Amino acid sequence: MSDPRAARLAGRTAVVTGGTGGIGRAVCEGLAAAGAAVAVVDVDESACRDVAAELATRFRIRAAGRAVDVRDRAAVVELMAAVHRELGGPDLLVTLAGGSLGTPREIEQITDEHVDLVVDVNVKGTLYTVQAALPYLRSGGAVVTVSSIGGRQPSPVTGVPYAASKAAVLGLTRRFARELGERGIRVNAVAPGLFLTGRLQQLYDAMPQAQRREVLDAIPLNRFPELREIVDPILFLASDESSYITGVVLDVNGGRYMPP
């Protein structure tokens, strides 16, 4: 029996920033599998084009890859105009660009440059991307921002700038939801737990065994997540299945953080 959700995003165009990373690529694949045209956005142009080409071939959808630094407001504005010309919309936006970006965890090692980098990408990048999409988003459109469990409670693997910036994303999300609701545009956030991709996997692997065990024991489900377990919540928030949900944060962490 075919999946009734397989074409739930057909006729829509999605923009995914940070689209070539571990989670980002999986999200792009999920959107494409649901029938959306996908603009893959990241800082490496070759990687963006490669992912877009694979999506177009594998899922038989329209896709484009574009290299953009989300800290550059003018470049993000041009990105959305280019997506509109090439793919239509955009109707959906997922702001995955961000992270701790190789900055240190220890307070004593954090410099002005580290703070500026993380805040500029995570906070300003999210703001600029949503602002740039506004001329094209229509009623029924959806934005999914990406916070983190590190913005909800202290994290064993990330530092202060990351925590502060990911907490700020939640404030942005609620304000966007309040302002854009009257236009019929929904804005929600996901706050992933420890998805061990890229640098996070390296940080975890470098921990002493006892500390790794402590991290795992703090997760009530007692396991690390699979990529599909963040993709599915993002697709839910992007689709009409969540048509009366806006301004919320969906914690995807296996129970490690349980809000009151």
N, C-alpha and C positions, 0 to 999 in steps of 0.2 A: 504494500500500500504506500502511495506517495505521501510525503510529508506535506500537510496542508499549509505549513508555514513557509514552504520553499520559495514561493513567489510573493511573499508578503510585502516586500519593498520594491517590487517591479514598478518601473516608471519614475523612480526617484533617483536623485543623484546625491551621493554622500562624499564628503571631504573628510579625510582622516589625516591629521597631522601626527608626526611620529610613526608614519605608516609602514616603515621598513624594519622596525624593531621586532622583537619576539612577540609581544602582545599586539603591536600595531599591525604586523603582517597577518596575524590570525584574525584580527578584527576585520581587516580588508577582505579576507577570504570569506568570513561569515556574511558580510554585507553583500558580496558578489553572489554567494550561494543563495541569498534571499532575493536576488534579482535586481539589486541596485546597480546603477553605474557608479564607479568609484574613482575618485581622485586621490592618488597616493602621494602624500606630501612628507618630505623629510629633507635633510640637509645634503644628502648624497644623490646627485642627479641620476647617475648610472643605476644605483640601487632602486630608485623610484621608478625608473622606466622599466627595469627588469621585472619588478613586482607587478606593475600595471600590465605589461605584456603577458605575463603568466596568467593573471586574472582574466584578461580578455579571451585567451585561448582556452583556459580550463573551464570557465563558467559561461562563456559566450555572452559576455556583457561588454558594454563600452567602459573603457578605463583609460586614465591618463596619469602619468607620473611627472611631478614637478618638484624641483629643489627650491626650498624657501627656508630662510631663517626667520622663525616666528617673532624674533625680537625686532625685526625690521617692519614697522607699520606699513610703509609704502609698498614693500614687496608683498605683504599679505593682502593688501587691497588689490594689487594687480593679480595676485593668485586667484582671488575669488572672481574677478572679472574674466580671467582666462578660462576658469572652470565653467562659468556661465556660458561663454561663447562656444566652448567645445562640447560640453556634456549637458548643459542646461542646469537649472536650479542655481545653487545647491539647495536641497531640501533638508538634508541631514548633515550634522557636523559632530565629529568626535575629536576632542582636543587631547590627544595622547602625547604630544611633544612635551618633553620635560624629563625630570628625574633629578638625581643628586649630581649627575654630570661629572663624575670623577672627583668631586670635592671631598675634603677630609671630614671625618666624623668627629674627631676630637676638637673641643672648643678652642684649645690653645693654638691649633694649627689653622684655624679659619681666618682668612684674610678678606679685605674689602673686595678683592676680585672674585673670590669664591661666592660671597654674598650676592654681589651684583649679577653674576652669571646665573645662579640658581633662581633668584627672584625674577630676573628679566625674562628667562625662558618660561618658568612655571606660571608666574602671575601675569606679567605684561603680555607674554605670548598668548595666554588664554584670552585675555581681554581684547587684544588686537584682532585675534582670529574671529571671535564672536562679532565684534564690531564690523569687521570687513564683510562678514556674511549677511549682515542685516538687510542690505538693499535687495537681497535675492530671496531670503527666507519668507515664506508665506504661511498663512494659517494652515495648521497641520504639520508644520515643520518642527524639527526636534534638534536640540543640542544636548550632547552628553559630554560633560567635562570630566576630567580625571583627577581625583585627589589621591589619597593613599591612607592606609592605616597609620602611616607615620605622621599624618596631619590630624589624627584622631587621638593617638596616645603615643608615648615615647617608643621609639623603634630601636632595636639593638644594632641596626646596620646602617642607619642614616643619621646625618647631623642636624644642627639647629636650622640652618638656612632652608633645608629641605622640609623640615617639620613646619616651619613658619609659612613657607610658600604654599604647601599643600593645604594647610588650614585656611589660608587666604583664598584658595580656589573655591572652598565651600562658601565663603562669604560672597564671592563673585557670583556663584551659581544661584544663591538665593536672591540676590539683587536682580540678576538677569531674569529669573523666573517671575519676579514681581513686576518688572517693567514690561516684559514681552508677553505676559499672559493675555493681555487685552487684544493682542494681535493673533492669538491662537497658536503661539509658538511656545512649546514646552522646553524647559531647561532643567536637567537633572544631573546628578553626579554619581559616579561610582568611586568607591574607595577600596582598591584592591589590597589584599594582604600580601603575604610573601610568595609572589610568583617568581620562581627562581630562573630568571632569564638573564643573559648577558652579565653585567657587572655584579648584579645581586647574587648570582650563582657563585661568582668568584669570591665575593665577600663571605658568603656562607661557608664555602669550602675552606676558607682560611681560618675559620674560627676553631678554637679547641673543641675536641669532641664533646666535652661536658657542656659547653655553651651551645653547641648545635643541638644536643639532646634537650636542653632547657627551652630552646626556641620551639622545637617540635612539641614538647610536652605542654606548652602554653596554648596550643591549638586544640580545642575540644574534639574536633574531628580527627585529630592525631595523624594528619597527613598534609602534605603540600598539595596545592591545587594543580589541575590540568588547565591548559590554555583555554579550552572550551568553556571552563567555568567562570571566566571573565567575559568571553565573547558573548555567551548567551544572555547575561544580564544587560550588556550594552545593546544588543539587538532588541531586547525587550523594551528598553527605554527609548530606543529610536523608532519603534514601530507603533502602530495604532493599538496594540495590546495594552499599552500604558497611556491611553488617550486622556485619562483624567488624573494623571500624576504629573506634578511639576514641583520644583523647588525641594526635592528630596535628595538625600544621599543614600545610596544602596551599598551597604558594607558587604564586601565579598572576601571574607577572611577565615572561614571555617569556624567562626565563633571566638576567635582570639580577642576581638573587641566587640562587646555587646553594649550598645548605647542604652541609657536608662529610658 
